[in-house]
Amino acid sequence: MDLRQRFLKLVGPTALLGPSGLWLLLFLVAPTLLILNISLMPGLRPGETGSYGLGNYFRILNPLYSNFNPVYLQVIGRSLFFAAGTTLICLLMGFPAAYWIALMAPKRWRNLLIVAFVLPLWTSSLLRAYAWISILRYSGLLNQLLSILHLPNQRWSDTSTAVLIGLSYNFLPYMVLILYASLEKLDVRLLEAAADLGATPRQTFWRVTIPQILPGIAASCLLVFITSMGDFVVPTLLGGASSMTIARLIYNQFLGISRNWGFGSALSMALILAVSIAIALLIKYGDRTSVSDSH
């Protein structure tokens, strides 16, 4: 290989990756480093300078710290509850739908059914949240229907139930799309072989179907969990003041009454770290699980 070929081999990938790499450097890496720098300044407020330390992180997790407030752990726990609950609901509702579309629905209808699931994503999440407000409020459509059926009215608005409903509605299409992509690649010959060997439908499902699509299940659950964990609109509009989440807490530190940029940055870094660990675990073990199951 001559010098010119070596030069092209070195410069070619760099030229292709350069624009996207520069974009990520300017709008992802640099802001993250800036947030990390601010998070190490306890009590930093707009227009002030502070000394470096880990006080903001101790304030979140260390009960022995003087400024520790257990409310913050409650907020983090509530955010985890909403994210986990949304993921479970979307999985329980999305898997049967994706399974039916991928394996049971007529082929000529599959694209149309997938588009039907994607259609809600074409509208703003804010509009979808207000639509659920009009349905779940005390004088809303749901209670009007209950009145027609002579059933007692329910107070759904400004509750955790309303938040779970809104989040599940928002992220169900993502769950269905990823699961459908995994189920569409399912090796049907293995299902037929399992049936020929005397396996029951339940055994075939758990021992043949699930191992093949396990990476897809993990990817869809992780996507729903991460996005619902950081959602701001739905908990704010449907949950009311009693459904404070980590996203709303971060907002209050930057633009609300608290105006504590250092603590808000520490909360942001904690959220980024949790998401990064989840993604790293999926990348490390997802393909390995798939390969081991195939053997």
Secondary structure, DSSP 8 states (H G I E B T S, - for coil): --HHHHHHHHHHHHHHHHHHHHHHIIIIIHHHHHHHHHHTSTT--TT------SHHHHHHH-TTSTT--HHHHHHHHHHHHHHHHHHHHHHHHHHHHHHIIIIIS-HHHHHHHHHHHHGGGGS-HHHHHHHHHHHHSTTSHHHHHHHHTT------TTSHHHHHHHHHHHHHHHHHHHHHHHHHT--HHHHHHHHHTT--HHHHIIIIIHHHHHHHHHHHHHHHHHHHHT--HHHHHHHGGG---HHHHHHHHHHSSS--HHHHHHHHHHHHHHHHHHHHHHHHHHHHHHHHHH-
